[in-house]
Amino acid sequence: MGKSEKETALFMGLVLMFHNAAMQHMGKVKNPLTDKIDRDLEQAQFAIDTLDMVALKTQGNLTDEESRLLTNVLRDLKLNYVDEKAKAEGSESKPTDTSTKDNEKN
């Protein structure tokens, strides 16, 4: 493996590491250490922001393959994040007391 191939593999590994971390923090995949689904949207946002910074700082210095991977990973993470954020906000705004609805039916 040549130097450029090794660097490409390392870069892709870095991007996929942050992708996996963000997906775990969004609760999309199990945490391998606890074997449980954990959700921490702040940590997911941190991983996405980190990849955004990597994209900004490496702009013009990536191969087509590296750029495509980074773009696709960021799109996937951002779409999933918006979905999870909406779910979290929806569950927070739902009333937990259903006695009002029960009284309206009677």
Secondary structure, DSSP 4 states (H G I P E B T S, - for coil): --HHHHHHHHHHHHHHHHHHHHHHHTTSS-BTTTTB----HHHHHHHHHHHHHHHHHHTTSS-HHHHHHHHHHHHHHHHHHHHHHHHHHHHHHS-S--HHHHHHH-
